[in-house]
Amino acid sequence: MTNPSKSSKPSKSWHGIITATATPFDDQLEINYEKYAEHVQWLADNGTQGVVPNGSLGEYQVLSNEERARILETAIEAAPAGFNVVAGVGAYGAKESRHWAEHAAQKGAGAVMLLPPNAYRASDDEVVAHYKEVGKVGIPIIAYNNPFDTRVDLVADLVARIADEVPNVVAIKEFSGDVKRIWQIHQRAPRIEVLVGADDVLLELSTAGVVGWVAGFPNAMPKESAELYNLATTGNYEAAAPMYAAVHDLFNWDSRKEFIQAIKLAMDILGRYGGPTRLPRLPLPAKDEAKLRADMTRALEFFKNR
């Protein structure tokens, strides 16, 4: 396996492997900011190019405003030179999302990642208005398509409309799982760059031209994930395919509703600090934990036995 050196700065802050970071809660479910800062530094030292604090994996919905602000500020302070911070600014409405985008711009984040409004199934006009409002901040925006959580699917025609009406939407994190979608976005919204948004479609989307990966499992396995990403995005599928096959069942957890618990448990298994989740999320049931551990074992054996 390659041993990546400290990350070099990509050409844009949303390029490369941008890890959607887990939030480390202690046994009293308070945030351990020292552990979070150390985790950001560790990711920078192990082959990734940036982090997303306050994304879905970071449990942003259950953070107070003070916690959410401090998590972003901790990431920015901990990030070494050339390591990017993309702030998650998802919220129920545009006023709150704009507030977090303004905070991110003020603190020096390179870009923000923005879900559609997620209080209800918004219409296309409402989705565009949401992105326009946050776009007034001026910071680069990565649209985040997560139709499972928001009940809004950023299909290619809607992405094209957003691209036409909100110039600083520069990219999209594509989490629909539809591997055809990337080709449709390239055709209908060619200036919008596409980021892999789910770990278990990395290889498939890499064949269609992506500029980055907003990833979950690098929280636990950054070097292995970086090796796979580099092989896939440089077209070395002969080497990438057996590696992807070995980790695919593990990476599939990133597309399940239990993804936060699974990734935090994977971190704990490998000696990182994942820790507990806040309610309403409970620990994995015993059957799911056993499956996650088996998937971890299969992946680790592949890297050990090559």
Contacts in CASP RR format, 6 or more apart in sequence:
PFRMAT RR
TARGET T0000
AUTHOR 0000-0000-0000
METHOD contacts of the structure
MODEL  1
MTNPSKSSKPSKSWHGIITATATPFDDQLEINYEKYAEHVQWLADNGTQG
VVPNGSLGEYQVLSNEERARILETAIEAAPAGFNVVAGVGAYGAKESRHW
AEHAAQKGAGAVMLLPPNAYRASDDEVVAHYKEVGKVGIPIIAYNNPFDT
RVDLVADLVARIADEVPNVVAIKEFSGDVKRIWQIHQRAPRIEVLVGADD
VLLELSTAGVVGWVAGFPNAMPKESAELYNLATTGNYEAAAPMYAAVHDL
FNWDSRKEFIQAIKLAMDILGRYGGPTRLPRLPLPAKDEAKLRADMTRAL
EFFKNR
1 223 0 8 1.000
1 224 0 8 1.000
1 227 0 8 1.000
1 303 0 8 1.000
1 306 0 8 1.000
2 223 0 8 1.000
2 226 0 8 1.000
2 227 0 8 1.000
2 230 0 8 1.000
3 223 0 8 1.000
4 46 0 8 1.000
4 47 0 8 1.000
4 223 0 8 1.000
4 226 0 8 1.000
4 227 0 8 1.000
5 47 0 8 1.000
6 44 0 8 1.000
6 45 0 8 1.000
6 47 0 8 1.000
6 80 0 8 1.000
7 44 0 8 1.000
7 45 0 8 1.000
7 47 0 8 1.000
7 48 0 8 1.000
7 49 0 8 1.000
7 50 0 8 1.000
7 82 0 8 1.000
7 83 0 8 1.000
8 49 0 8 1.000
8 82 0 8 1.000
9 49 0 8 1.000
9 81 0 8 1.000
9 82 0 8 1.000
9 83 0 8 1.000
9 84 0 8 1.000
10 16 0 8 1.000
10 49 0 8 1.000
10 84 0 8 1.000
12 140 0 8 1.000
12 170 0 8 1.000
12 193 0 8 1.000
12 211 0 8 1.000
13 50 0 8 1.000
13 84 0 8 1.000
13 85 0 8 1.000
13 86 0 8 1.000
13 109 0 8 1.000
13 110 0 8 1.000
13 111 0 8 1.000
13 140 0 8 1.000
14 84 0 8 1.000
14 86 0 8 1.000
14 111 0 8 1.000
14 140 0 8 1.000
14 142 0 8 1.000
14 170 0 8 1.000
14 171 0 8 1.000
14 193 0 8 1.000
14 195 0 8 1.000
14 211 0 8 1.000
14 212 0 8 1.000
15 49 0 8 1.000
15 211 0 8 1.000
15 212 0 8 1.000
16 48 0 8 1.000
16 49 0 8 1.000
16 50 0 8 1.000
16 211 0 8 1.000
16 212 0 8 1.000
16 213 0 8 1.000
16 229 0 8 1.000
17 47 0 8 1.000
17 48 0 8 1.000
17 49 0 8 1.000
17 50 0 8 1.000
17 212 0 8 1.000
17 213 0 8 1.000
17 215 0 8 1.000
17 218 0 8 1.000
17 222 0 8 1.000
17 225 0 8 1.000
17 226 0 8 1.000
17 229 0 8 1.000
18 48 0 8 1.000
18 49 0 8 1.000
18 50 0 8 1.000
18 51 0 8 1.000
18 52 0 8 1.000
18 84 0 8 1.000
18 86 0 8 1.000
18 195 0 8 1.000
18 212 0 8 1.000
18 213 0 8 1.000
18 214 0 8 1.000
18 215 0 8 1.000
19 43 0 8 1.000
19 48 0 8 1.000
19 50 0 8 1.000
19 51 0 8 1.000
19 52 0 8 1.000
19 214 0 8 1.000
19 215 0 8 1.000
19 216 0 8 1.000
19 218 0 8 1.000
19 219 0 8 1.000
19 222 0 8 1.000
20 51 0 8 1.000
20 52 0 8 1.000
20 55 0 8 1.000
20 56 0 8 1.000
20 57 0 8 1.000
20 58 0 8 1.000
20 214 0 8 1.000
20 215 0 8 1.000
20 216 0 8 1.000
20 219 0 8 1.000
21 36 0 8 1.000
21 39 0 8 1.000
21 40 0 8 1.000
21 43 0 8 1.000
21 51 0 8 1.000
21 52 0 8 1.000
21 53 0 8 1.000
21 55 0 8 1.000
21 57 0 8 1.000
21 58 0 8 1.000
21 75 0 8 1.000
21 219 0 8 1.000
22 39 0 8 1.000
22 57 0 8 1.000
22 58 0 8 1.000
22 59 0 8 1.000
22 219 0 8 1.000
22 260 0 8 1.000
22 263 0 8 1.000
22 264 0 8 1.000
22 267 0 8 1.000
22 274 0 8 1.000
23 31 0 8 1.000
23 36 0 8 1.000
23 58 0 8 1.000
23 59 0 8 1.000
23 63 0 8 1.000
23 71 0 8 1.000
24 31 0 8 1.000
24 32 0 8 1.000
24 35 0 8 1.000
24 36 0 8 1.000
24 39 0 8 1.000
24 273 0 8 1.000
24 274 0 8 1.000
24 275 0 8 1.000
25 31 0 8 1.000
25 32 0 8 1.000
25 275 0 8 1.000
25 276 0 8 1.000
25 277 0 8 1.000
25 278 0 8 1.000
26 32 0 8 1.000
27 276 0 8 1.000
29 276 0 8 1.000
29 278 0 8 1.000
31 63 0 8 1.000
31 67 0 8 1.000
31 70 0 8 1.000
31 71 0 8 1.000
32 273 0 8 1.000
33 70 0 8 1.000
33 71 0 8 1.000
33 74 0 8 1.000
35 273 0 8 1.000
36 71 0 8 1.000
36 74 0 8 1.000
36 75 0 8 1.000
36 78 0 8 1.000
37 74 0 8 1.000
37 75 0 8 1.000
37 77 0 8 1.000
37 78 0 8 1.000
38 78 0 8 1.000
39 219 0 8 1.000
39 272 0 8 1.000
39 273 0 8 1.000
40 51 0 8 1.000
40 74 0 8 1.000
40 75 0 8 1.000
40 78 0 8 1.000
40 79 0 8 1.000
40 83 0 8 1.000
41 78 0 8 1.000
41 79 0 8 1.000
41 80 0 8 1.000
42 222 0 8 1.000
42 272 0 8 1.000
43 50 0 8 1.000
43 51 0 8 1.000
43 83 0 8 1.000
43 218 0 8 1.000
43 219 0 8 1.000
43 222 0 8 1.000
44 50 0 8 1.000
44 79 0 8 1.000
44 80 0 8 1.000
44 83 0 8 1.000
46 222 0 8 1.000
46 223 0 8 1.000
46 226 0 8 1.000
47 222 0 8 1.000
47 223 0 8 1.000
47 226 0 8 1.000
48 215 0 8 1.000
48 218 0 8 1.000
48 222 0 8 1.000
48 225 0 8 1.000
48 226 0 8 1.000
49 83 0 8 1.000
49 84 0 8 1.000
50 79 0 8 1.000
50 83 0 8 1.000
50 84 0 8 1.000
50 85 0 8 1.000
50 86 0 8 1.000
51 75 0 8 1.000
51 79 0 8 1.000
51 83 0 8 1.000
51 84 0 8 1.000
51 85 0 8 1.000
51 86 0 8 1.000
52 85 0 8 1.000
52 86 0 8 1.000
52 87 0 8 1.000
52 88 0 8 1.000
52 113 0 8 1.000
52 214 0 8 1.000
53 71 0 8 1.000
53 72 0 8 1.000
53 74 0 8 1.000
53 75 0 8 1.000
53 85 0 8 1.000
53 87 0 8 1.000
53 88 0 8 1.000
54 60 0 8 1.000
54 63 0 8 1.000
54 68 0 8 1.000
54 71 0 8 1.000
54 72 0 8 1.000
54 87 0 8 1.000
54 88 0 8 1.000
54 89 0 8 1.000
54 90 0 8 1.000
54 100 0 8 1.000
55 88 0 8 1.000
55 90 0 8 1.000
55 113 0 8 1.000
56 146 0 8 1.000
56 149 0 8 1.000
56 260 0 8 1.000
57 216 0 8 1.000
57 219 0 8 1.000
57 259 0 8 1.000
57 260 0 8 1.000
57 263 0 8 1.000
58 260 0 8 1.000
59 260 0 8 1.000
59 277 0 8 1.000
59 278 0 8 1.000
59 281 0 8 1.000
60 68 0 8 1.000
60 88 0 8 1.000
60 90 0 8 1.000
62 278 0 8 1.000
62 279 0 8 1.000
63 71 0 8 1.000
68 100 0 8 1.000
69 103 0 8 1.000
72 85 0 8 1.000
72 87 0 8 1.000
72 103 0 8 1.000
72 104 0 8 1.000
72 107 0 8 1.000
72 109 0 8 1.000
73 107 0 8 1.000
75 85 0 8 1.000
76 85 0 8 1.000
76 107 0 8 1.000
76 108 0 8 1.000
76 109 0 8 1.000
79 85 0 8 1.000
84 110 0 8 1.000
84 111 0 8 1.000
85 108 0 8 1.000
85 109 0 8 1.000
85 110 0 8 1.000
86 109 0 8 1.000
86 110 0 8 1.000
86 111 0 8 1.000
86 112 0 8 1.000
86 113 0 8 1.000
86 142 0 8 1.000
87 100 0 8 1.000
87 101 0 8 1.000
87 103 0 8 1.000
87 104 0 8 1.000
87 109 0 8 1.000
87 111 0 8 1.000
87 112 0 8 1.000
87 113 0 8 1.000
88 100 0 8 1.000
88 104 0 8 1.000
88 112 0 8 1.000
88 113 0 8 1.000
88 114 0 8 1.000
89 97 0 8 1.000
89 100 0 8 1.000
89 101 0 8 1.000
89 104 0 8 1.000
89 112 0 8 1.000
89 113 0 8 1.000
89 114 0 8 1.000
89 134 0 8 1.000
90 96 0 8 1.000
90 97 0 8 1.000
90 100 0 8 1.000
90 113 0 8 1.000
90 114 0 8 1.000
90 115 0 8 1.000
90 118 0 8 1.000
90 144 0 8 1.000
91 97 0 8 1.000
91 100 0 8 1.000
91 115 0 8 1.000
91 117 0 8 1.000
91 118 0 8 1.000
92 117 0 8 1.000
92 118 0 8 1.000
92 119 0 8 1.000
93 117 0 8 1.000
93 118 0 8 1.000
93 119 0 8 1.000
93 130 0 8 1.000
94 117 0 8 1.000
94 129 0 8 1.000
94 130 0 8 1.000
94 133 0 8 1.000
94 134 0 8 1.000
95 133 0 8 1.000
97 114 0 8 1.000
97 117 0 8 1.000
97 130 0 8 1.000
97 133 0 8 1.000
97 134 0 8 1.000
98 133 0 8 1.000
98 134 0 8 1.000
98 135 0 8 1.000
98 136 0 8 1.000
98 137 0 8 1.000
100 112 0 8 1.000
101 112 0 8 1.000
101 114 0 8 1.000
101 134 0 8 1.000
101 135 0 8 1.000
101 137 0 8 1.000
101 139 0 8 1.000
101 141 0 8 1.000
102 137 0 8 1.000
104 110 0 8 1.000
104 112 0 8 1.000
104 139 0 8 1.000
105 112 0 8 1.000
105 137 0 8 1.000
105 138 0 8 1.000
105 139 0 8 1.000
109 139 0 8 1.000
110 139 0 8 1.000
110 140 0 8 1.000
111 139 0 8 1.000
111 140 0 8 1.000
111 141 0 8 1.000
111 142 0 8 1.000
111 170 0 8 1.000
112 134 0 8 1.000
112 137 0 8 1.000
112 139 0 8 1.000
112 140 0 8 1.000
112 141 0 8 1.000
112 142 0 8 1.000
113 141 0 8 1.000
113 142 0 8 1.000
113 144 0 8 1.000
113 173 0 8 1.000
113 214 0 8 1.000
114 131 0 8 1.000
114 134 0 8 1.000
114 141 0 8 1.000
114 142 0 8 1.000
114 143 0 8 1.000
114 144 0 8 1.000
115 144 0 8 1.000
115 146 0 8 1.000
115 149 0 8 1.000
115 150 0 8 1.000
116 122 0 8 1.000
116 127 0 8 1.000
116 130 0 8 1.000
116 131 0 8 1.000
116 150 0 8 1.000
116 152 0 8 1.000
116 154 0 8 1.000
117 126 0 8 1.000
117 127 0 8 1.000
117 130 0 8 1.000
117 150 0 8 1.000
117 152 0 8 1.000
118 149 0 8 1.000
118 150 0 8 1.000
118 151 0 8 1.000
118 152 0 8 1.000
120 151 0 8 1.000
121 150 0 8 1.000
121 151 0 8 1.000
121 152 0 8 1.000
122 130 0 8 1.000
122 150 0 8 1.000
122 152 0 8 1.000
124 158 0 8 1.000
124 161 0 8 1.000
127 152 0 8 1.000
127 154 0 8 1.000
127 158 0 8 1.000
127 162 0 8 1.000
128 158 0 8 1.000
128 161 0 8 1.000
128 162 0 8 1.000
128 165 0 8 1.000
128 166 0 8 1.000
131 141 0 8 1.000
131 143 0 8 1.000
131 162 0 8 1.000
131 165 0 8 1.000
131 166 0 8 1.000
131 169 0 8 1.000
132 165 0 8 1.000
132 166 0 8 1.000
134 141 0 8 1.000
135 141 0 8 1.000
135 166 0 8 1.000
135 168 0 8 1.000
135 169 0 8 1.000
138 168 0 8 1.000
139 168 0 8 1.000
140 168 0 8 1.000
140 170 0 8 1.000
140 171 0 8 1.000
141 166 0 8 1.000
141 168 0 8 1.000
141 169 0 8 1.000
141 170 0 8 1.000
142 169 0 8 1.000
142 170 0 8 1.000
142 171 0 8 1.000
142 172 0 8 1.000
142 173 0 8 1.000
142 195 0 8 1.000
142 214 0 8 1.000
143 154 0 8 1.000
143 159 0 8 1.000
143 162 0 8 1.000
143 169 0 8 1.000
143 171 0 8 1.000
143 172 0 8 1.000
143 173 0 8 1.000
143 192 0 8 1.000
144 172 0 8 1.000
144 173 0 8 1.000
144 175 0 8 1.000
145 153 0 8 1.000
145 154 0 8 1.000
145 159 0 8 1.000
145 172 0 8 1.000
145 173 0 8 1.000
145 174 0 8 1.000
145 175 0 8 1.000
145 176 0 8 1.000
146 175 0 8 1.000
147 153 0 8 1.000
147 154 0 8 1.000
147 175 0 8 1.000
147 176 0 8 1.000
148 175 0 8 1.000
148 257 0 8 1.000
153 176 0 8 1.000
154 162 0 8 1.000
154 172 0 8 1.000
154 176 0 8 1.000
155 181 0 8 1.000
155 184 0 8 1.000
156 181 0 8 1.000
156 184 0 8 1.000
156 185 0 8 1.000
156 187 0 8 1.000
156 188 0 8 1.000
156 189 0 8 1.000
157 188 0 8 1.000
159 172 0 8 1.000
159 185 0 8 1.000
159 188 0 8 1.000
159 189 0 8 1.000
159 192 0 8 1.000
160 188 0 8 1.000
160 189 0 8 1.000
162 169 0 8 1.000
162 189 0 8 1.000
163 169 0 8 1.000
163 189 0 8 1.000
163 191 0 8 1.000
163 192 0 8 1.000
169 192 0 8 1.000
170 192 0 8 1.000
170 193 0 8 1.000
171 192 0 8 1.000
171 193 0 8 1.000
171 194 0 8 1.000
171 195 0 8 1.000
171 211 0 8 1.000
172 185 0 8 1.000
172 192 0 8 1.000
172 193 0 8 1.000
172 194 0 8 1.000
172 195 0 8 1.000
173 195 0 8 1.000
173 197 0 8 1.000
173 214 0 8 1.000
174 181 0 8 1.000
174 182 0 8 1.000
174 185 0 8 1.000
174 194 0 8 1.000
174 195 0 8 1.000
174 196 0 8 1.000
174 197 0 8 1.000
174 198 0 8 1.000
174 205 0 8 1.000
175 197 0 8 1.000
175 198 0 8 1.000
175 255 0 8 1.000
177 198 0 8 1.000
177 201 0 8 1.000
177 255 0 8 1.000
179 201 0 8 1.000
179 204 0 8 1.000
179 205 0 8 1.000
179 208 0 8 1.000
182 194 0 8 1.000
182 205 0 8 1.000
182 208 0 8 1.000
182 209 0 8 1.000
182 210 0 8 1.000
183 208 0 8 1.000
185 192 0 8 1.000
185 194 0 8 1.000
186 194 0 8 1.000
186 208 0 8 1.000
186 209 0 8 1.000
193 210 0 8 1.000
193 211 0 8 1.000
194 205 0 8 1.000
194 208 0 8 1.000
194 209 0 8 1.000
194 210 0 8 1.000
194 211 0 8 1.000
195 210 0 8 1.000
195 211 0 8 1.000
195 212 0 8 1.000
195 213 0 8 1.000
195 214 0 8 1.000
196 202 0 8 1.000
196 205 0 8 1.000
196 206 0 8 1.000
196 210 0 8 1.000
196 212 0 8 1.000
196 213 0 8 1.000
196 214 0 8 1.000
196 215 0 8 1.000
197 205 0 8 1.000
197 213 0 8 1.000
197 214 0 8 1.000
197 215 0 8 1.000
198 254 0 8 1.000
198 255 0 8 1.000
199 215 0 8 1.000
199 216 0 8 1.000
199 217 0 8 1.000
199 251 0 8 1.000
199 252 0 8 1.000
199 254 0 8 1.000
199 255 0 8 1.000
200 248 0 8 1.000
200 251 0 8 1.000
200 252 0 8 1.000
200 254 0 8 1.000
200 255 0 8 1.000
202 213 0 8 1.000
202 215 0 8 1.000
202 228 0 8 1.000
202 229 0 8 1.000
202 232 0 8 1.000
202 244 0 8 1.000
202 251 0 8 1.000
203 228 0 8 1.000
203 232 0 8 1.000
203 237 0 8 1.000
203 240 0 8 1.000
203 241 0 8 1.000
203 244 0 8 1.000
206 229 0 8 1.000
206 232 0 8 1.000
206 233 0 8 1.000
206 235 0 8 1.000
206 240 0 8 1.000
207 237 0 8 1.000
209 233 0 8 1.000
210 233 0 8 1.000
212 229 0 8 1.000
212 233 0 8 1.000
213 229 0 8 1.000
215 225 0 8 1.000
215 229 0 8 1.000
215 254 0 8 1.000
216 254 0 8 1.000
216 259 0 8 1.000
216 263 0 8 1.000
217 225 0 8 1.000
217 247 0 8 1.000
217 250 0 8 1.000
217 251 0 8 1.000
217 254 0 8 1.000
217 263 0 8 1.000
217 266 0 8 1.000
218 225 0 8 1.000
218 226 0 8 1.000
219 263 0 8 1.000
219 264 0 8 1.000
219 266 0 8 1.000
219 267 0 8 1.000
219 272 0 8 1.000
219 274 0 8 1.000
220 263 0 8 1.000
220 266 0 8 1.000
220 267 0 8 1.000
220 269 0 8 1.000
220 270 0 8 1.000
220 272 0 8 1.000
221 247 0 8 1.000
221 266 0 8 1.000
221 270 0 8 1.000
221 299 0 8 1.000
224 243 0 8 1.000
224 247 0 8 1.000
224 299 0 8 1.000
224 303 0 8 1.000
227 243 0 8 1.000
228 240 0 8 1.000
228 243 0 8 1.000
228 244 0 8 1.000
228 247 0 8 1.000
231 237 0 8 1.000
231 239 0 8 1.000
231 240 0 8 1.000
231 243 0 8 1.000
232 240 0 8 1.000
232 244 0 8 1.000
242 302 0 8 1.000
243 302 0 8 1.000
246 298 0 8 1.000
246 299 0 8 1.000
246 301 0 8 1.000
246 302 0 8 1.000
246 303 0 8 1.000
247 299 0 8 1.000
247 302 0 8 1.000
249 295 0 8 1.000
249 298 0 8 1.000
249 299 0 8 1.000
250 266 0 8 1.000
250 292 0 8 1.000
250 295 0 8 1.000
250 296 0 8 1.000
250 298 0 8 1.000
250 299 0 8 1.000
252 295 0 8 1.000
253 259 0 8 1.000
253 262 0 8 1.000
253 263 0 8 1.000
253 266 0 8 1.000
253 292 0 8 1.000
253 295 0 8 1.000
254 262 0 8 1.000
254 263 0 8 1.000
256 262 0 8 1.000
258 284 0 8 1.000
258 288 0 8 1.000
260 277 0 8 1.000
260 281 0 8 1.000
261 277 0 8 1.000
261 281 0 8 1.000
261 282 0 8 1.000
261 283 0 8 1.000
261 284 0 8 1.000
262 284 0 8 1.000
262 288 0 8 1.000
262 292 0 8 1.000
263 274 0 8 1.000
264 274 0 8 1.000
264 275 0 8 1.000
264 276 0 8 1.000
264 277 0 8 1.000
265 274 0 8 1.000
265 284 0 8 1.000
265 289 0 8 1.000
265 292 0 8 1.000
266 292 0 8 1.000
266 296 0 8 1.000
267 273 0 8 1.000
267 274 0 8 1.000
267 275 0 8 1.000
268 274 0 8 1.000
268 275 0 8 1.000
269 293 0 8 1.000
269 296 0 8 1.000
270 296 0 8 1.000
276 283 0 8 1.000
277 283 0 8 1.000
283 289 0 8 1.000
284 292 0 8 1.000
END
